[in-house]
């Protein structure tokens, strides 16, 4: 009985304590606890990992990382009016600092119009965008804007321009599933001035925070921009494809170039931080943290010193050509490759752009008539002119239509098709002279059209094209980046475009005219294939990918053979001798006068529809032990000597020669 009394006392005391505790929680301090619970929430924050660095072939940095700031908007349950006002305040701050925000909305201007990139078919892009976003195909930009302004409850107190920008942000928020667990990145890589303004006006903008993230740093500015590429915020359609691979809605990914090609290697693994926040979004306590990890870095085949020389020589010689006889010369391309492996040593397209300012300068870049975003080296297709003649020589020699010793008598005017009224001439005929009896090596050296008319006619277009394909002309080079196939002249192409091929077209194709159009990358590959005696290697820019922690090779490019022509020793010797004559006493001898190392090459001039001629140079060095092949094109450059001068500077840099005279000045003197 005594035992039950003691138990009852204990139970009674326990009940009293519980009642007191509940009274304290619910009655005395209930409002305070409720406010704390309401105002605090736990959230998971992503700690963005740095992307892997990109180095040149000697380990010199091309792309690194630095820490930058980005502006983030969190979902704190604000209504449309509150959210719109927050966005408007941010836009005001960005405008005052002349800064941009993440703007992917494709309706701009006054009056409103669709604004899609001009590459591809804009109409198809507009149609697809409307379909993906549940708009009618008949909807005009004005109607779409009106419906979205209404949908997001945007007040008519905002200006037309401000309302448009609010729509742009809200639309992108919606696409990125903006919510409690999915904050929205409003602007990236903002300046310290912008950060200060956001901080000073934070009381006006609940849910807005400034965060730190790694930002891509292109060490040499615009150098190799077309190859390195750029990064940017993931698009909704990209996210749909990558979400199962660990990507978030606000991730930065490679958009083009090597950044895109090596995305899976360069992307780091983001970290995570669990925090306790108050109602305004401020962090009050860090609960747990997992650091980010960056695994790999990339090494390219590019030699940054040679790249720098190539870009400088390209820019300076284009300017020099424009000052001489090519007033419309504003663009060009150049590439150097390792003959033995197909590794790209330098690749330049001019004009270029700065990847770090791509977003803010995008509209201006698109409107630029010189098209700086276009990679001319891989996607520009040009009539090769006389740089094609070594290929005609190879085909004729290998098919037994000529021998290295046989001669063709240049008469100045080619009369084989005279009965049809077609009598093309040799260039020397303009001065009333002819080359007379001439062999294949001599013909390459002086670029005798007459010789190659006859050699091409004897060989025939089918055999010419067989060798052209084996040497990579009109074929993909195999490079990691997007490239044009070009055009190989012949009956097959003419049939494709609904036209007829005539016998006289063959002799035009044999001198690199007719429909022939190739990229500078294809021309460099073709020259390398000649020196490899018909073995064509795939071009590549990525040398290897290595792990930061172990330095072990994760990926390595190996030389890959794309085709084998297996030309004879005598054919190689004859063509190589001819290309040596070009730089020794032929069409490029003035440029290579007193050059300390023997090299080989071939110049080319191609008429275009309007304006000055395009000019080209292809070549290799050194002559006795070829290691590097180059190809250069200057659009409307007028004189091939400027293209050859660029090749000369590339050879000098690669071979480690000291200053070999001011080539541009010397060539200008020769041309006056």
ROPA-383534 format. One line per 4 residues: number of its first residue (from 1); their letters; for each residue x, y, z of C-alpha. Coordinates in steps of 0.25 Angstrom, whole numbers, plus 5000, padded with zeros to 4 digits. Example, Ala and Ser with C-alpha at 12.3 -4.5 7.8 and 13.67 -1.06 7.14 Angstrom:
# ROPA-383534
1> AS> 5049 4982 5031 | 5055 4996 5029 .
END
This chain:
# ROPA-383534
1> XXXX> 5000 5000 5000 | 5011 5009 5004 | 5018 5006 4990 | 5005 5011 4983 .
5> XXXX> 5005 5024 4990 | 5019 5027 4986 | 5016 5024 4972 | 5004 5033 4972 .
9> XXXX> 5012 5044 4978 | 5022 5043 4967 | 5011 5042 4956 | 5004 5054 4961 .
13> XXXX> 5017 5062 4962 | 5021 5058 4948 | 5007 5063 4943 | 5008 5076 4950 .
17> XXXX> 5022 5078 4944 | 5017 5075 4930 | 5005 5084 4932 | 5014 5096 4936 .
21> XXXX> 5023 5093 4924 | 5012 5093 4914 | 5006 5106 4921 | 5020 5113 4919 .
25> XXXX> 5021 5108 4905 | 5007 5111 4900 | 5002 5123 4909 | 5014 5131 4915 .
29> XXXX> 5024 5129 4904 | 5015 5124 4893 | 5015 5136 4884 | 5030 5137 4885 .
33> XXXX> 5033 5122 4881 | 5022 5123 4870 | 5030 5135 4864 | 5043 5128 4865 .
37> XXXX> 5038 5116 4858 | 5031 5124 4847 | 5043 5133 4845 | 5053 5122 4844 .
41> XXXX> 5055 5111 4834 | 5066 5101 4830 | 5071 5102 4816 | 5081 5095 4808 .
45> XXXX> 5091 5104 4800 | 5100 5100 4788 | 5114 5103 4789 | 5119 5104 4775 .
49> XXXX> 5131 5097 4771 | 5142 5103 4762 | 5143 5097 4748 | 5156 5090 4744 .
53> XXXX> 5167 5099 4738 | 5171 5099 4724 | 5186 5099 4721 | 5194 5100 4708 .
57> XXXX> 5203 5089 4703 | 5214 5094 4712 | 5206 5096 4725 | 5204 5111 4723 .
61> XXXX> 5190 5115 4728 | 5179 5119 4717 | 5167 5118 4726 | 5167 5119 4741 .
65> XXXX> 5157 5123 4752 | 5155 5135 4761 | 5144 5138 4772 | 5133 5147 4768 .
69> XXXX> 5119 5151 4773 | 5106 5147 4768 | 5092 5153 4772 | 5082 5142 4776 .
73> XXXX> 5067 5144 4779 | 5060 5134 4789 | 5046 5130 4790 | 5041 5136 4803 .
77> XXXX> 5026 5135 4800 | 5025 5150 4794 | 5013 5153 4786 | 5014 5157 4771 .
81> XXXX> 5014 5172 4775 | 5025 5170 4785 | 5033 5161 4776 | 5032 5171 4764 .
85> XXXX> 5036 5182 4773 | 5049 5174 4777 | 5052 5171 4763 | 5050 5186 4759 .
89> XXXX> 5059 5191 4770 | 5070 5181 4765 | 5068 5186 4751 | 5070 5200 4755 .
93> XXXX> 5083 5197 4762 | 5088 5189 4750 | 5085 5201 4741 | 5092 5211 4750 .
97> XXXX> 5104 5203 4750 | 5103 5200 4735 | 5102 5185 4738 | 5094 5174 4732 .
101> XXXX> 5085 5163 4737 | 5083 5149 4733 | 5073 5152 4721 | 5070 5140 4712 .
105> XXXX> 5056 5145 4708 | 5055 5146 4693 | 5046 5158 4692 | 5052 5172 4691 .
109> XXXX> 5052 5185 4685 | 5042 5196 4682 | 5033 5192 4676 | 5034 5178 4682 .
113> XXXX> 5040 5167 4673 | 5046 5154 4674 | 5061 5154 4676 | 5068 5140 4673 .
117> XXXX> 5082 5137 4669 | 5084 5139 4654 | 5090 5125 4652 | 5081 5114 4646 .
121> XXXX> 5067 5117 4643 | 5061 5128 4652 | 5047 5125 4648 | 5048 5111 4653 .
125> XXXX> 5054 5116 4666 | 5042 5125 4668 | 5032 5114 4665 | 5039 5104 4674 .
129> XXXX> 5040 5114 4685 | 5025 5117 4684 | 5022 5102 4684 | 5030 5099 4696 .
133> XXXX> 5024 5111 4704 | 5010 5108 4700 | 5008 5121 4692 | 5000 5120 4679 .
137> XXXX> 5008 5120 4666 | 4999 5133 4662 | 5003 5140 4675 | 5011 5153 4672 .
141> XXXX> 5022 5158 4681 | 5013 5169 4686 | 5002 5159 4689 | 5011 5150 4697 .
145> XXXX> 5017 5162 4705 | 5002 5167 4708 | 4998 5153 4713 | 5011 5151 4722 .
149> XXXX> 5009 5165 4728 | 4995 5161 4732 | 5000 5147 4737 | 5010 5153 4746 .
153> XXXX> 5001 5165 4751 | 5011 5175 4746 | 5006 5189 4750 | 5004 5199 4738 .
157> XXXX> 5012 5209 4747 | 5025 5203 4742 | 5031 5208 4729 | 5029 5200 4717 .
161> XXXX> 5044 5196 4717 | 5044 5193 4732 | 5031 5184 4730 | 5038 5177 4719 .
165> XXXX> 5051 5174 4728 | 5042 5169 4739 | 5035 5160 4730 | 5048 5154 4725 .
169> XXXX> 5052 5151 4740 | 5039 5145 4744 | 5038 5137 4731 | 5052 5131 4734 .
173> XXXX> 5049 5129 4748 | 5037 5121 4744 | 5045 5113 4735 | 5055 5110 4745 .
177> XXXX> 5044 5105 4755 | 5047 5117 4765 | 5043 5113 4779 | 5047 5110 4793 .
181> XXXX> 5057 5100 4790 | 5061 5107 4776 | 5066 5121 4777 | 5068 5129 4765 .
185> XXXX> 5081 5135 4760 | 5078 5149 4755 | 5092 5154 4751 | 5106 5147 4751 .
189> XXXX> 5120 5153 4752 | 5115 5166 4757 | 5125 5178 4762 | 5128 5182 4776 .
193> XXXX> 5120 5195 4773 | 5108 5187 4770 | 5110 5178 4782 | 5111 5191 4791 .
197> XXXX> 5098 5196 4785 | 5090 5184 4787 | 5095 5183 4802 | 5091 5198 4804 .
201> XXXX> 5077 5196 4799 | 5075 5182 4804 | 5064 5187 4813 | 5056 5189 4801 .
205> XXXX> 5058 5175 4795 | 5054 5164 4804 | 5060 5150 4799 | 5071 5157 4791 .
209> XXXX> 5086 5152 4795 | 5100 5154 4789 | 5107 5141 4788 | 5121 5137 4785 .
213> XXXX> 5124 5127 4773 | 5136 5124 4764 | 5137 5131 4751 | 5144 5127 4739 .
217> XXXX> 5157 5136 4736 | 5162 5136 4722 | 5176 5139 4725 | 5180 5145 4711 .
221> XXXX> 5167 5152 4709 | 5162 5149 4695 | 5173 5140 4691 | 5168 5127 4685 .
225> XXXX> 5154 5131 4689 | 5147 5123 4677 | 5154 5110 4682 | 5154 5112 4697 .
229> XXXX> 5139 5116 4697 | 5131 5121 4708 | 5122 5117 4720 | 5108 5122 4724 .
233> XXXX> 5096 5119 4733 | 5089 5106 4728 | 5077 5108 4720 | 5064 5101 4723 .
237> XXXX> 5065 5091 4711 | 5080 5088 4715 | 5075 5085 4730 | 5065 5075 4725 .
241> XXXX> 5076 5067 4718 | 5086 5069 4729 | 5078 5068 4742 | 5080 5054 4744 .
245> XXXX> 5095 5056 4744 | 5096 5065 4756 | 5093 5078 4750 | 5085 5089 4757 .
249> XXXX> 5076 5100 4751 | 5086 5111 4753 | 5098 5103 4749 | 5109 5109 4740 .
253> XXXX> 5112 5100 4728 | 5121 5100 4716 | 5114 5107 4704 | 5123 5105 4693 .
257> XXXX> 5138 5102 4690 | 5146 5093 4699 | 5138 5098 4710 | 5127 5090 4704 .
261> XXXX> 5135 5079 4699 | 5141 5075 4712 | 5129 5079 4721 | 5128 5065 4727 .
265> XXXX> 5143 5066 4731 | 5144 5081 4735 | 5131 5082 4744 | 5134 5080 4758 .
269> XXXX> 5125 5074 4769 | 5117 5085 4776 | 5118 5085 4792 | 5106 5087 4801 .
273> XXXX> 5103 5096 4813 | 5091 5094 4822 | 5087 5107 4829 | 5077 5113 4838 .
277> XXXX> 5071 5125 4832 | 5061 5136 4838 | 5049 5141 4830 | 5057 5151 4822 .
281> XXXX> 5066 5141 4817 | 5078 5144 4826 | 5087 5133 4831 | 5086 5131 4846 .
285> XXXX> 5094 5118 4848 | 5102 5108 4839 | 5097 5094 4843 | 5106 5086 4834 .
289> XXXX> 5115 5088 4822 | 5121 5079 4811 | 5132 5085 4803 | 5132 5086 4787 .
293> XXXX> 5142 5077 4779 | 5149 5080 4766 | 5155 5067 4760 | 5162 5070 4747 .
297> XXXX> 5169 5080 4738 | 5171 5080 4723 | 5184 5081 4715 | 5183 5086 4700 .
301> XXXX> 5192 5084 4688 | 5192 5099 4687 | 5205 5106 4689 | 5201 5120 4695 .
305> XXXX> 5213 5127 4690 | 5211 5122 4676 | 5196 5126 4677 | 5199 5140 4682 .
309> XXXX> 5209 5142 4670 | 5199 5136 4660 | 5187 5145 4665 | 5196 5158 4665 .
313> XXXX> 5202 5154 4651 | 5188 5152 4646 | 5182 5165 4651 | 5194 5173 4646 .
317> XXXX> 5195 5167 4632 | 5180 5169 4630 | 5182 5184 4634 | 5194 5185 4624 .
321> XXXX> 5186 5178 4613 | 5175 5188 4615 | 5184 5200 4615 | 5190 5195 4602 .
325> XXXX> 5181 5189 4591 | 5170 5182 4600 | 5161 5193 4605 | 5151 5183 4609 .
329> XXXX> 5161 5174 4616 | 5155 5172 4631 | 5156 5157 4634 | 5164 5145 4632 .
333> XXXX> 5168 5132 4639 | 5181 5124 4641 | 5184 5110 4647 | 5197 5102 4650 .
337> XXXX> 5197 5087 4652 | 5207 5077 4657 | 5210 5069 4644 | 5213 5056 4651 .
341> XXXX> 5201 5056 4661 | 5190 5065 4655 | 5191 5073 4668 | 5187 5088 4666 .
345> XXXX> 5198 5097 4671 | 5191 5110 4668 | 5178 5114 4662 | 5173 5128 4660 .
349> XXXX> 5160 5135 4654 | 5160 5150 4653 | 5153 5158 4657 | 5151 5152 4670 .
353> XXXX> 5144 5155 4684 | 5146 5154 4699 | 5138 5142 4705 | 5138 5149 4719 .
357> XXXX> 5129 5161 4713 | 5121 5152 4703 | 5108 5154 4710 | 5108 5169 4712 .
361> XXXX> 5113 5171 4698 | 5105 5160 4691 | 5096 5169 4683 | 5107 5178 4679 .
365> XXXX> 5115 5165 4674 | 5103 5160 4666 | 5101 5173 4659 | 5116 5174 4655 .
369> XXXX> 5117 5173 4640 | 5131 5166 4642 | 5124 5155 4650 | 5134 5153 4661 .
373> XXXX> 5127 5141 4667 | 5129 5133 4654 | 5141 5123 4655 | 5146 5125 4641 .
377> XXXX> 5157 5114 4643 | 5147 5103 4644 | 5135 5108 4638 | 5139 5118 4628 .
381> XXXX> 5140 5111 4614 | 5148 5118 4603 | 5152 5116 4589 | 5166 5110 4590 .
385> XXXX> 5172 5116 4577 | 5186 5111 4574 | 5188 5105 4588 | 5180 5093 4581 .
389> XXXX> 5191 5091 4570 | 5200 5081 4578 | 5187 5072 4579 | 5185 5072 4564 .
393> XXXX> 5200 5069 4563 | 5199 5057 4572 | 5187 5052 4565 | 5193 5053 4551 .
397> XXXX> 5206 5047 4556 | 5200 5035 4564 | 5191 5032 4552 | 5202 5032 4542 .
401> XXXX> 5197 5044 4534 | 5210 5051 4536 | 5224 5048 4542 | 5233 5057 4550 .
405> XXXX> 5242 5059 4538 | 5231 5061 4527 | 5229 5075 4522 | 5216 5082 4517 .
409> XXXX> 5218 5094 4508 | 5212 5106 4514 | 5206 5114 4502 | 5199 5125 4510 .
413> XXXX> 5185 5122 4505 | 5179 5108 4507 | 5172 5105 4494 | 5167 5090 4496 .
417> XXXX> 5153 5095 4498 | 5154 5107 4488 | 5143 5101 4479 | 5133 5104 4490 .
421> XXXX> 5139 5118 4492 | 5146 5114 4505 | 5160 5119 4505 | 5166 5121 4519 .
425> XXXX> 5179 5127 4521 | 5192 5126 4529 | 5194 5138 4538 | 5207 5141 4532 .
429> XXXX> 5200 5143 4519 | 5195 5157 4524 | 5210 5161 4522 | 5210 5155 4508 .
433> XXXX> 5220 5144 4512 | 5219 5129 4514 | 5226 5119 4523 | 5230 5110 4512 .
437> XXXX> 5233 5095 4514 | 5232 5093 4529 | 5231 5081 4538 | 5222 5079 4550 .
441> XXXX> 5232 5084 4561 | 5235 5097 4553 | 5220 5098 4550 | 5217 5098 4565 .
445> XXXX> 5228 5108 4568 | 5223 5118 4558 | 5208 5114 4559 | 5206 5112 4544 .
449> XXXX> 5191 5111 4541 | 5194 5105 4527 | 5201 5093 4533 | 5190 5089 4543 .
453> XXXX> 5179 5091 4532 | 5186 5081 4524 | 5189 5072 4536 | 5175 5073 4541 .
457> XXXX> 5169 5070 4528 | 5177 5057 4526 | 5174 5052 4540 | 5159 5055 4540 .
461> XXXX> 5150 5060 4551 | 5147 5046 4557 | 5162 5043 4560 | 5165 5058 4564 .
465> XXXX> 5153 5056 4574 | 5158 5043 4579 | 5171 5049 4583 | 5165 5061 4589 .
469> XXXX> 5156 5053 4598 | 5168 5044 4603 | 5176 5057 4606 | 5164 5063 4614 .
473> XXXX> 5159 5073 4604 | 5143 5074 4605 | 5144 5064 4617 | 5143 5067 4632 .
477> XXXX> 5157 5068 4639 | 5152 5060 4652 | 5155 5072 4661 | 5147 5072 4674 .
481> XXXX> 5139 5085 4670 | 5128 5088 4660 | 5134 5090 4646 | 5129 5091 4632 .
485> XXXX> 5131 5080 4622 | 5133 5090 4611 | 5130 5087 4596 | 5138 5078 4586 .
489> XXXX> 5135 5082 4572 | 5130 5072 4563 | 5118 5065 4556 | 5113 5060 4569 .
493> XXXX> 5112 5074 4575 | 5106 5080 4563 | 5095 5069 4562 | 5092 5072 4577 .
497> XXXX> 5089 5087 4574 | 5082 5084 4561 | 5093 5088 4551 | 5101 5081 4540 .
501> XXXX> 5116 5078 4540 | 5124 5082 4527 | 5137 5077 4523 | 5143 5091 4524 .
505> XXXX> 5139 5091 4539 | 5150 5080 4541 | 5161 5089 4537 | 5156 5100 4546 .
509> XXXX> 5155 5091 4558 | 5169 5086 4555 | 5174 5100 4558 | 5166 5102 4571 .
513> XXXX> 5154 5109 4565 | 5140 5105 4560 | 5132 5101 4572 | 5144 5097 4581 .
517> XXXX> 5143 5103 4595 | 5150 5098 4607 | 5153 5102 4622 | 5167 5107 4626 .
521> XXXX> 5167 5095 4635 | 5165 5085 4623 | 5176 5092 4616 | 5186 5091 4627 .
525> XXXX> 5182 5076 4629 | 5184 5074 4614 | 5198 5080 4614 | 5202 5071 4626 .
529> XXXX> 5196 5059 4618 | 5206 5062 4607 | 5218 5062 4616 | 5213 5049 4623 .
533> XXXX> 5213 5043 4609 | 5198 5041 4608 | 5195 5038 4623 | 5184 5047 4628 .
537> XXXX> 5183 5049 4643 | 5171 5054 4650 | 5173 5068 4656 | 5171 5070 4670 .
541> XXXX> 5172 5081 4681 | 5171 5073 4694 | 5185 5067 4698 | 5180 5061 4711 .
545> XXXX> 5172 5062 4724 | 5179 5060 4737 | 5174 5058 4751 | 5178 5069 4761 .
549> XXXX> 5181 5060 4773 | 5188 5049 4766 | 5193 5056 4753 | 5189 5043 4746 .
553> XXXX> 5184 5044 4732 | 5169 5043 4731 | 5168 5044 4716 | 5178 5045 4705 .
557> XXXX> 5178 5048 4691 | 5185 5038 4682 | 5189 5041 4667 | 5177 5035 4659 .
561> XXXX> 5179 5032 4644 | 5166 5036 4636 | 5171 5031 4622 | 5183 5026 4615 .
565> XXXX> 5187 5030 4601 | 5201 5024 4601 | 5207 5033 4590 | 5221 5029 4584 .
569> XXXX> 5234 5034 4588 | 5236 5041 4574 | 5222 5048 4575 | 5225 5053 4589 .
573> XXXX> 5239 5058 4585 | 5234 5065 4572 | 5223 5072 4580 | 5231 5076 4592 .
577> XXXX> 5242 5081 4582 | 5231 5090 4576 | 5227 5096 4589 | 5241 5098 4592 .
581> XXXX> 5243 5106 4579 | 5231 5115 4583 | 5238 5121 4595 | 5252 5120 4589 .
585> XXXX> 5250 5127 4576 | 5235 5126 4573 | 5222 5133 4577 | 5226 5135 4591 .
589> XXXX> 5241 5137 4590 | 5240 5152 4593 | 5234 5149 4607 | 5244 5138 4610 .
593> XXXX> 5256 5145 4605 | 5267 5143 4615 | 5259 5135 4624 | 5269 5126 4632 .
597> XXXX> 5262 5113 4630 | 5258 5106 4617 | 5243 5104 4616 | 5232 5100 4606 .
601> XXXX> 5219 5106 4603 | 5209 5110 4592 | 5201 5124 4590 | 5187 5125 4585 .
605> XXXX> 5178 5136 4580 | 5163 5134 4578 | 5153 5144 4572 | 5141 5146 4579 .
609> XXXX> 5127 5151 4575 | 5130 5166 4580 | 5142 5173 4585 | 5157 5170 4586 .
613> XXXX> 5162 5156 4584 | 5163 5146 4595 | 5178 5142 4597 | 5184 5129 4603 .
617> XXXX> 5197 5123 4607 | 5199 5108 4612 | 5213 5103 4615 | 5222 5095 4624 .
621> XXXX> 5235 5096 4632 | 5246 5092 4633 | 5248 5087 4618 | 5258 5076 4621 .
625> XXXX> 5250 5071 4634 | 5236 5076 4633 | 5229 5078 4647 | 5219 5089 4645 .
629> XXXX> 5208 5091 4634 | 5201 5104 4633 | 5189 5110 4625 | 5185 5125 4625 .
633> XXXX> 5174 5132 4618 | 5171 5147 4617 | 5158 5151 4612 | 5159 5162 4601 .
637> XXXX> 5174 5163 4604 | 5178 5166 4590 | 5192 5161 4590 | 5196 5147 4595 .
641> XXXX> 5209 5152 4600 | 5201 5157 4613 | 5196 5143 4615 | 5210 5137 4613 .
645> XXXX> 5216 5148 4623 | 5207 5142 4634 | 5212 5128 4631 | 5226 5133 4632 .
649> XXXX> 5224 5139 4646 | 5217 5126 4650 | 5229 5118 4645 | 5239 5128 4652 .
653> XXXX> 5232 5126 4665 | 5231 5111 4665 | 5245 5109 4661 | 5250 5119 4672 .
657> XXXX> 5257 5128 4662 | 5261 5142 4667 | 5254 5155 4661 | 5256 5153 4646 .
661> XXXX> 5253 5167 4641 | 5240 5174 4641 | 5233 5166 4631 | 5221 5175 4629 .
665> XXXX> 5229 5187 4626 | 5238 5179 4616 | 5227 5174 4609 | 5220 5187 4608 .
669> XXXX> 5233 5193 4602 | 5233 5182 4591 | 5219 5184 4587 | 5220 5199 4585 .
END
